Amino acid sequence: MACRPTINQKRSIEIQQDNDAEILWHSNRKLSWNDFIGVPKEEDKGSKIAITQCQIRIIDSYWDNNLPKYRIGTYFIKSKSWTIVKDSITLSHEQLHFDIYELYTRRIREEFEKLNLKKVTDFKSYNEIYTKLVNKAIEINRQYDNEVYFNDLKQQEWITKIANQLEELKEYE
C-alpha cells in the first residue's frame, strides 16, 4: 500500500487525460481497480496488497514575458500499479496516494508562480523547488502509509486533511 514516485521531466505539446498507460490526475476522475494492470515484483509478493505508481512530471516549458513557465501534471502509471485485492477501503487508500501527489504538484505550481512574481529566470531555482517538493511528496506518502496501516480512523483523518489542503490550493489545479 505504497506509492512509488518517479521524477520525470518531459516536454510535450498536449496533455492527455487518460490513455492505456497512464492517467492524468483530475478531480472528476477517481481510480478504479481496472486501472491497476501491473504485476507485483517478486520482492513485493506477500508483503504488500497494492502499489500505486505516481509521477509528478513537467509536461511543457516555455518563456512568457521573459519568464520561464511550466505545465506540470500528476500521473498514475497503470502498468506499474497493481493489487491482489479489490476492496473499497484499499482503493480509497490508493486513491489518496494519488491525491497526495496532486497536492504536491499544486504546491510546485504555487511556488513557481511566486518565483515568476519575483521575476526569477534562473532554472536552478525552479529545479530546486521541484526536487524539494517531489521529495516531500515521497516523504508524506511514506508517513501516510505508516500512520494509517490498518487504522480506519487515521485513514479518514488523512482523507479529510488532504481534501482540505487540495481545496486550499484549488486555484493551482
trRosetta pair geometry for C-beta under 8 A, 3 or more apart (Angstrom, degrees):
i j d omega theta_ij theta_ji phi_ij phi_ji
1 48 6.4 -167 -10 -153 52 90
1 49 6.3 12 -50 52 90 87
1 50 5.5 46 -92 61 62 89
1 51 7.8 -122 -85 -83 15 43
1 90 6.9 -117 -103 -144 112 88
1 93 5.6 -23 -158 135 120 137
1 94 7.1 -114 -144 -72 75 77
1 145 5.8 155 103 -128 92 102
1 149 7.4 154 66 -107 137 76
2 48 6.9 -73 11 -126 95 135
2 51 6.1 -13 62 -124 72 76
2 52 7.5 -151 104 38 33 74
2 97 7.4 124 178 -112 27 145
2 141 6.9 95 -162 147 72 109
2 142 7.4 20 -138 -99 110 61
2 145 5.4 -5 -95 -80 79 154
3 51 7.6 140 -101 -172 31 62
3 52 4.6 -30 -103 82 81 96
3 53 7.1 153 -161 -100 63 19
3 54 5.1 5 -177 7 116 114
3 94 7.7 135 -75 -148 93 64
3 97 3.4 165 -52 -177 128 128
3 98 7.2 -178 -113 -57 138 48
3 100 7.2 176 30 59 158 119
3 101 6.8 -139 156 -41 151 117
3 141 4.7 -92 51 -161 110 145
4 51 6.3 5 -3 -174 109 111
4 52 7.7 168 19 86 66 46
4 53 5.1 -25 64 -110 92 74
4 54 7.5 155 73 27 42 66
4 80 7.2 -99 69 147 120 122
5 53 7.8 152 -92 -162 24 57
5 54 5.4 -31 -103 77 73 86
5 55 6.6 129 -161 -99 69 41
5 56 7.0 -1 -157 2 120 89
5 101 6.8 163 -101 -106 113 122
5 134 6.7 176 149 -177 146 92
5 137 6.3 102 -76 105 159 111
5 138 5.2 -111 29 -86 133 91
5 141 7.2 152 -31 18 111 155
6 53 7.2 14 -6 -175 105 98
6 54 7.9 178 22 92 68 42
6 55 5.0 -31 66 -99 84 96
6 77 7.7 24 24 -21 122 149
7 55 7.3 154 -102 -149 17 84
7 56 7.0 -19 -115 62 65 83
7 131 7.5 24 -130 -113 156 68
7 134 5.4 69 -96 162 109 161
8 55 5.1 -11 24 -163 115 134
8 57 4.9 -21 80 -109 91 100
9 57 6.9 165 -102 -158 29 66
9 58 4.5 5 -134 46 81 113
10 57 5.7 -11 26 -175 103 117
10 58 6.8 157 36 79 50 66
10 59 6.5 -10 81 -122 86 40
11 58 8.0 -12 -74 118 54 92
11 59 7.7 82 -134 156 26 37
11 60 6.1 76 -147 -115 63 53
11 61 6.7 -74 -104 24 95 83
12 15 7.5 123 95 -76 119 50
12 59 5.6 -60 48 -177 98 79
12 60 6.1 -89 63 -70 53 90
13 60 6.8 85 -108 -100 26 130
15 24 6.1 84 170 -104 105 163
15 59 5.7 8 -89 -172 97 161
15 71 6.9 -122 -56 150 123 134
15 73 6.0 150 -137 -65 124 147
16 19 5.2 21 135 -36 142 113
16 24 6.6 162 92 -19 52 125
17 23 7.6 -6 152 -154 58 63
17 24 5.3 -104 -142 46 36 114
17 26 6.5 -4 -148 -28 100 142
17 29 7.2 153 176 -42 105 160
18 22 7.8 -153 -144 100 46 47
18 23 5.1 0 -113 -116 82 76
18 24 7.0 -118 -62 23 48 78
18 29 7.1 -161 -60 -154 118 153
19 22 6.2 21 52 48 90 65
20 78 7.3 -109 155 52 45 151
21 77 7.1 -23 160 -148 77 68
21 78 5.9 -160 -172 36 28 108
21 79 6.2 -28 -143 -13 74 112
22 55 7.8 -34 -140 32 140 118
22 75 4.7 1 179 -173 129 115
22 76 6.2 156 -160 76 70 51
22 77 5.3 -27 -103 -104 96 52
22 78 6.2 -145 -84 -5 36 87
23 29 6.5 -155 -177 135 119 133
23 31 7.3 161 65 -96 161 78
23 35 6.3 -26 -23 -142 140 133
23 75 6.7 145 71 -156 44 63
23 76 4.3 -7 53 52 100 107
23 78 7.0 92 -16 -53 92 97
24 73 5.2 -45 -139 -174 103 131
24 74 7.2 107 -162 70 57 55
24 75 5.9 -35 -96 -97 52 74
25 29 7.5 -176 -162 70 33 106
25 73 7.0 170 29 -176 87 77
25 74 3.9 5 0 79 132 108
25 75 7.2 -118 -20 -74 81 26
25 76 7.2 109 -68 -23 75 94
25 98 6.2 169 -101 166 109 100
25 99 7.7 142 -145 -97 130 43
25 101 7.2 -171 -54 91 147 98
25 102 4.4 -159 155 -86 163 118
25 105 7.3 162 45 29 142 154
26 29 4.2 58 64 18 102 108
27 166 8.0 145 -100 158 106 134
27 173 6.8 -18 -31 -150 117 142
30 95 5.9 -6 -159 -127 91 135
31 35 5.1 -104 -154 44 83 148
31 36 7.8 61 177 -42 117 90
31 52 7.7 -55 -105 -121 169 124
31 76 6.5 -174 -92 -142 114 170
31 91 6.6 -161 97 -169 103 90
31 94 6.2 -90 86 108 156 106
31 95 5.0 -158 30 -92 111 84
31 98 6.2 144 -36 -2 126 156
32 35 5.5 116 59 -9 63 98
32 91 7.5 2 -139 -150 33 135
33 36 5.7 -50 -162 27 52 112
33 83 6.3 -85 -141 51 92 147
33 86 4.9 25 -115 -134 162 91
33 91 6.3 -76 -61 -94 84 122
34 37 7.8 13 169 -61 48 93
35 76 6.6 16 163 126 134 135
35 78 5.5 -113 -178 -113 68 97
35 81 6.8 -4 127 88 87 136
36 50 7.0 -55 -133 -145 153 100
36 52 7.9 -73 -100 -95 104 69
36 78 7.1 -148 -102 -153 19 68
36 81 4.8 -98 -122 123 73 93
36 82 5.3 124 175 -123 100 23
36 83 4.6 37 134 1 161 100
36 94 7.7 -17 -74 167 128 166
37 78 4.9 26 28 159 106 99
37 79 6.0 -35 85 -95 99 48
37 81 7.4 53 31 70 53 78
37 82 7.5 -71 84 -94 16 73
38 51 7.2 -64 79 74 139 109
38 53 7.2 84 -35 -1 157 126
38 77 8.0 51 -55 118 128 86
38 78 7.0 172 -36 144 85 47
38 79 5.2 94 -84 163 85 34
38 80 4.9 70 -91 -139 148 8
38 81 5.1 139 7 54 122 29
38 82 3.9 -101 81 -51 89 97
39 82 6.0 132 -85 -95 5 149
40 44 4.7 -131 -170 86 98 115
40 45 5.3 119 122 -72 134 76
40 48 7.3 176 -134 73 120 104
40 51 7.3 132 -111 5 76 122
40 82 5.2 -145 -60 100 66 149
40 84 6.9 -7 -39 -51 139 108
41 44 4.7 85 58 6 82 107
41 45 7.5 -134 93 -22 44 80
42 45 6.0 -42 -158 7 35 115
43 47 7.7 -28 150 28 60 132
44 47 6.0 -113 -159 58 42 97
44 48 4.8 -40 -171 34 96 120
44 51 6.6 -35 -156 -43 157 133
48 51 6.1 47 140 -55 146 91
49 83 6.6 22 147 -154 69 72
49 84 5.4 -106 -152 50 64 96
49 85 5.0 7 176 1 118 117
49 90 6.2 -87 111 -129 123 144
50 81 7.8 16 -179 -177 84 80
50 82 6.8 -159 -142 99 55 50
50 83 4.0 1 -106 -107 96 85
50 84 7.2 -140 -65 19 63 64
50 85 6.7 -80 -48 43 106 92
50 90 5.5 131 -6 173 145 118
50 93 7.5 125 67 85 136 113
50 94 5.5 -77 135 -72 139 127
51 80 7.3 -79 116 147 117 70
51 81 5.9 -149 100 -136 72 52
51 82 5.5 23 44 45 95 77
51 83 7.8 -160 25 -69 54 56
52 76 6.7 -51 -170 -138 96 98
52 81 5.0 22 -126 -128 44 115
52 94 4.4 147 -53 -160 129 93
52 97 4.5 141 70 80 140 141
52 98 6.1 -100 169 -50 142 87
53 76 7.2 109 78 -165 62 53
53 77 4.1 -52 101 57 114 109
53 80 3.6 14 -6 100 164 112
53 81 4.9 -132 18 -60 84 80
54 74 6.5 -11 -170 -174 111 88
54 75 6.6 151 -159 82 59 52
54 76 5.9 -31 -101 -98 74 54
54 77 7.0 -166 -87 3 20 88
54 97 6.5 -163 -24 138 133 96
54 98 5.9 172 -91 -110 127 61
54 101 4.3 -147 155 -44 150 166
55 74 7.4 165 84 -155 49 44
55 75 4.5 -8 56 57 95 105
55 77 6.3 69 -13 -41 106 112
55 101 7.9 80 64 -175 15 147
56 72 6.6 10 178 180 86 109
56 73 7.7 180 -151 91 48 37
56 74 5.7 -19 -102 -102 69 71
56 75 7.9 -178 -79 20 23 76
56 101 5.8 -153 -61 -174 96 99
56 104 6.4 -73 -82 99 151 105
56 105 5.2 -166 -132 -83 106 90
56 108 6.9 129 174 -8 135 152
56 130 7.9 -175 119 -165 120 86
56 133 7.9 -106 125 109 168 96
56 134 5.3 -152 55 -107 132 98
56 137 6.6 115 -27 31 139 166
57 72 6.8 164 84 -155 43 63
57 73 5.5 -19 62 63 93 82
57 74 7.8 159 18 -93 78 22
57 75 5.8 14 2 -1 124 120
58 61 6.3 11 167 -49 120 104
58 70 5.4 -58 -141 -162 103 118
58 71 7.4 109 -166 74 58 51
58 72 5.6 -36 -102 -100 54 79
58 130 7.1 -20 -53 -133 117 147
59 71 4.5 -57 64 101 106 99
59 72 6.5 174 4 -104 88 20
59 73 5.1 51 -43 1 126 109
60 70 7.1 158 85 -156 54 48
60 71 4.2 22 47 36 96 115
61 68 6.2 -9 -170 -169 106 99
61 69 6.8 160 -154 83 56 50
61 70 5.1 -15 -101 -102 83 73
61 71 7.6 -145 -67 20 42 70
62 68 7.8 149 81 -152 28 56
62 69 5.5 -22 67 61 75 100
63 66 6.5 5 -177 -113 112 21
63 67 6.8 142 -155 66 68 31
63 68 6.2 -44 -98 -95 65 48
63 69 7.0 143 -119 12 15 88
64 67 5.9 -36 70 62 69 85
64 69 4.8 26 11 -21 115 134
66 121 6.8 -44 154 -96 82 130
67 116 5.0 85 170 -136 145 87
67 119 6.7 -107 -91 -136 113 52
67 120 7.8 70 -139 67 97 48
67 121 6.4 -116 -118 -93 53 80
68 116 7.9 -129 66 -90 58 91
68 121 6.5 123 -11 -145 94 57
68 123 6.5 98 -47 -93 167 75
68 126 6.3 -84 91 -36 138 157
69 112 8.0 102 -140 154 46 125
69 116 7.3 43 -91 -96 74 135
70 109 8.0 -141 84 -107 98 67
70 112 5.8 -96 39 -151 114 160
70 126 7.0 146 -26 -173 139 137
72 105 5.4 -175 126 -160 113 94
72 108 5.7 -89 121 97 174 129
72 109 6.0 -148 45 -67 124 90
72 112 7.8 155 -15 -5 133 152
73 105 6.9 5 -171 -150 14 147
74 98 7.1 123 145 -175 121 73
74 101 4.7 142 -148 121 121 101
74 102 4.4 -123 27 -86 165 66
74 105 4.5 -114 -52 -30 104 150
76 81 6.4 -7 177 -30 91 154
76 98 5.4 -14 -78 -115 113 124
77 80 4.5 14 110 36 119 108
77 81 6.1 146 83 -21 63 97
78 81 5.9 -71 -140 39 26 106
81 94 7.6 106 -165 -169 120 131
83 86 6.7 117 120 -77 133 58
83 90 6.8 124 -142 132 127 134
83 94 7.5 -71 -78 -54 121 157
85 90 5.3 92 89 19 122 164
86 90 7.9 -123 -139 61 6 125
86 91 7.7 25 -167 -50 46 113
87 90 5.1 86 66 13 86 102
87 91 7.0 -155 97 -6 43 91
88 91 5.4 -55 -143 40 36 114
88 92 6.2 41 156 -23 68 104
89 92 5.8 -53 -151 34 29 113
89 93 6.5 33 148 -21 62 105
89 152 7.3 -62 -139 -107 128 96
89 155 7.4 15 -164 164 92 171
90 93 5.3 -51 -151 33 36 117
90 94 6.4 33 153 -17 67 104
91 94 5.8 -54 -146 39 32 108
91 95 6.3 39 152 -24 65 104
92 95 5.6 -49 -146 33 31 115
92 96 6.7 33 154 -22 62 102
92 155 7.1 76 111 171 118 125
92 159 7.1 -22 170 -90 111 130
93 96 6.0 -57 -158 30 30 111
93 97 7.3 36 146 -21 61 96
93 148 7.0 179 -125 116 107 138
93 155 6.5 -64 -90 -134 89 121
94 97 5.6 -42 -159 23 41 115
94 98 7.0 40 146 -14 65 101
95 98 5.6 -56 -160 37 39 113
95 99 6.2 39 145 -20 70 107
96 99 5.1 -50 -142 39 40 116
96 100 6.3 49 154 -27 67 97
96 144 6.8 -164 124 -176 118 145
96 155 7.8 -168 -6 -160 160 80
96 158 6.1 67 -175 126 152 114
96 159 6.1 -95 -94 -93 129 71
96 162 6.0 134 -153 37 95 161
97 100 5.8 -50 -152 29 30 113
97 101 6.9 28 151 -15 61 102
97 141 5.7 61 -138 -137 86 112
97 144 7.1 175 -91 92 70 148
98 101 5.9 -56 -158 35 33 110
98 102 6.7 34 146 -18 65 104
99 102 5.4 -51 -150 35 37 114
99 103 6.5 47 149 -26 66 99
99 162 5.2 92 122 148 121 136
99 163 7.7 -21 176 -72 147 59
99 166 6.6 -63 -174 -61 101 141
100 103 5.4 -45 -153 28 35 118
100 104 6.8 27 152 -11 64 102
100 137 6.3 142 137 -155 92 85
100 140 5.7 -164 -173 110 128 116
100 141 5.5 156 98 -80 149 83
100 144 6.4 -110 -67 -34 157 155
100 162 6.0 -75 -80 -125 71 135
101 104 5.9 -56 -150 40 36 105
101 105 6.4 44 148 -24 66 102
101 137 5.5 75 -111 -174 61 136
101 141 7.5 16 -57 -66 83 127
102 105 5.3 -48 -147 32 36 117
102 106 6.5 39 153 -19 65 101
102 166 6.7 30 106 -115 111 115
103 106 5.8 -56 -157 34 30 111
103 107 6.6 30 147 -19 64 104
103 137 7.6 159 74 -113 86 99
103 162 6.1 -105 -52 -154 143 88
103 165 5.5 36 -138 113 127 119
103 166 5.6 -91 -90 -78 88 78
103 169 6.9 113 -146 45 65 143
104 107 5.2 -45 -144 34 42 115
104 108 6.5 50 152 -23 65 97
104 133 5.2 163 -172 163 99 97
104 134 6.8 128 142 -96 135 37
104 136 6.3 172 -123 86 128 96
104 137 3.6 -94 2 -76 168 114
104 140 7.4 172 -57 36 124 137
105 108 5.7 -49 -153 31 33 113
105 109 6.6 34 148 -18 64 103
105 172 8.0 175 115 137 71 109
106 109 5.5 -50 -149 36 36 114
106 110 6.3 39 151 -22 66 104
106 166 7.1 136 3 -132 157 61
106 169 4.0 107 144 138 138 135
106 172 3.9 117 -156 99 85 120
106 173 6.6 -13 -99 -76 116 46
107 110 5.5 -50 -147 35 34 115
107 111 6.3 31 155 -16 66 105
107 133 5.4 -170 99 -146 114 137
107 136 8.0 -62 89 80 153 136
107 169 6.8 -63 -65 -119 60 159
107 172 7.7 120 -51 108 23 162
108 111 5.9 -58 -147 40 30 107
108 112 6.2 31 154 -20 65 107
108 129 6.5 135 -136 133 73 101
108 130 5.8 56 -140 -109 124 63
108 133 4.9 -173 -73 81 87 152
108 134 7.7 33 -73 -50 133 75
109 112 5.7 -54 -145 37 29 112
109 113 6.4 33 153 -22 63 104
109 172 4.2 153 86 -164 128 112
110 113 5.7 -55 -154 32 30 113
110 114 6.8 32 149 -19 63 102
110 169 6.4 -83 -49 -138 132 111
110 172 5.2 -62 -55 -78 84 153
111 114 5.5 -48 -151 32 38 114
111 115 6.7 39 150 -18 65 100
111 129 4.6 -170 126 -169 139 141
111 133 6.9 -171 14 -43 147 143
112 115 5.6 -50 -152 35 36 112
112 116 6.5 40 148 -21 65 103
112 126 6.1 47 -115 -131 93 99
112 129 6.8 178 -65 93 68 147
113 116 5.4 -51 -150 35 35 115
113 117 6.4 37 151 -21 66 103
113 172 7.7 -122 -13 -103 136 108
114 117 5.6 -51 -149 34 33 113
114 118 6.6 24 153 -10 64 106
115 118 5.8 -63 -151 44 33 106
115 120 4.1 -70 -174 49 89 129
115 125 5.8 153 -133 126 136 124
115 126 6.3 -164 86 -81 170 80
115 129 7.2 -130 -38 -13 134 153
116 119 7.3 33 -179 -80 36 30
116 120 7.2 -80 -68 43 25 80
120 125 5.1 -73 166 78 137 159
120 126 7.6 161 115 -48 118 84
122 125 4.7 84 85 -4 100 105
122 126 7.6 177 99 -3 59 83
123 126 5.6 -59 -157 40 45 110
123 127 5.9 43 149 -21 76 108
124 127 5.6 -57 -144 40 32 112
124 128 6.2 37 156 -25 66 104
125 128 5.9 -51 -148 31 28 112
125 129 6.8 24 154 -14 61 104
126 129 5.9 -57 -154 37 33 108
126 130 6.2 34 150 -21 67 109
127 130 5.5 -53 -144 37 33 115
127 131 6.1 30 159 -17 67 107
128 131 6.0 -56 -144 39 27 107
128 132 6.1 27 157 -19 63 111
129 132 5.8 -57 -143 39 28 111
129 133 6.1 14 164 -9 65 112
130 133 6.4 -69 -148 42 21 100
130 134 6.2 20 159 -17 63 111
131 134 5.9 -55 -142 37 27 109
131 135 6.3 25 158 -16 63 109
132 135 6.0 -63 -154 39 25 109
132 136 6.4 27 150 -21 64 107
133 136 5.2 -45 -142 35 39 116
133 137 6.5 47 153 -24 64 97
134 137 5.6 -48 -153 30 34 115
134 138 6.8 38 147 -20 62 100
135 138 5.5 -47 -153 31 38 116
135 139 6.5 39 149 -19 66 104
136 139 5.5 -52 -148 37 36 114
136 140 6.2 33 154 -18 68 106
137 140 5.8 -54 -142 38 30 108
137 141 6.3 33 156 -20 63 106
138 141 5.9 -58 -152 35 27 111
138 142 6.7 27 151 -17 62 105
139 142 5.8 -57 -154 35 31 111
139 143 6.4 31 150 -19 66 106
140 143 5.4 -50 -145 37 36 115
140 144 6.2 45 151 -26 65 102
141 144 5.4 -46 -147 31 33 118
141 145 6.7 34 154 -17 62 101
142 145 5.8 -53 -153 36 33 110
142 146 6.3 30 152 -17 66 109
143 146 5.7 -58 -147 39 31 111
143 147 6.1 22 159 -14 67 112
144 147 6.2 -64 -143 40 24 104
144 148 6.1 -10 172 6 64 118
144 158 5.8 100 -138 -143 97 148
145 148 6.8 -77 -136 47 19 89
145 149 6.3 45 167 -61 61 93
146 149 6.6 -31 -151 -15 21 113
147 151 7.2 -90 148 57 57 138
147 154 5.2 -155 144 179 89 138
147 158 7.1 139 92 -62 123 125
148 151 5.3 -134 -155 59 43 94
148 154 4.4 -160 -104 108 68 111
148 155 4.6 97 -156 -75 124 69
148 158 5.8 -58 -64 -4 134 144
151 154 4.0 35 110 21 119 116
151 155 6.5 163 93 -21 63 83
152 155 5.3 -50 -147 31 35 118
152 156 6.6 35 155 -18 66 101
153 156 5.9 -55 -155 34 31 109
153 157 6.6 34 147 -20 64 105
154 157 5.4 -51 -149 34 37 116
154 158 6.4 37 153 -18 67 103
155 158 5.9 -57 -153 37 30 109
155 159 6.4 33 150 -22 65 105
156 159 5.5 -49 -146 32 34 114
156 160 6.4 32 156 -16 65 105
157 160 6.0 -59 -153 39 29 109
157 161 6.1 28 153 -20 66 111
158 161 5.5 -54 -140 39 32 113
158 162 6.0 24 164 -13 68 108
159 162 6.4 -60 -145 40 23 103
159 163 6.2 23 157 -19 61 113
160 163 5.8 -58 -144 38 27 112
160 164 6.3 27 158 -19 64 108
161 164 6.0 -59 -152 35 26 110
161 165 6.5 20 155 -14 63 109
162 165 5.7 -56 -145 40 34 109
162 166 6.2 38 154 -21 67 104
163 166 5.8 -53 -147 36 29 112
163 167 6.4 31 153 -20 62 106
164 167 5.6 -55 -151 35 31 113
164 168 6.5 35 151 -22 64 103
165 168 5.5 -47 -147 31 36 115
165 169 6.6 9 159 4 65 108
166 169 6.3 -74 -150 53 29 93
166 170 7.0 68 146 -74 63 70
166 173 8.0 61 -178 -85 88 103
167 170 5.5 -4 -158 -46 39 111
169 172 4.8 -40 171 38 92 114
169 173 7.5 131 121 -50 76 70
170 173 5.5 -16 -165 -24 51 115
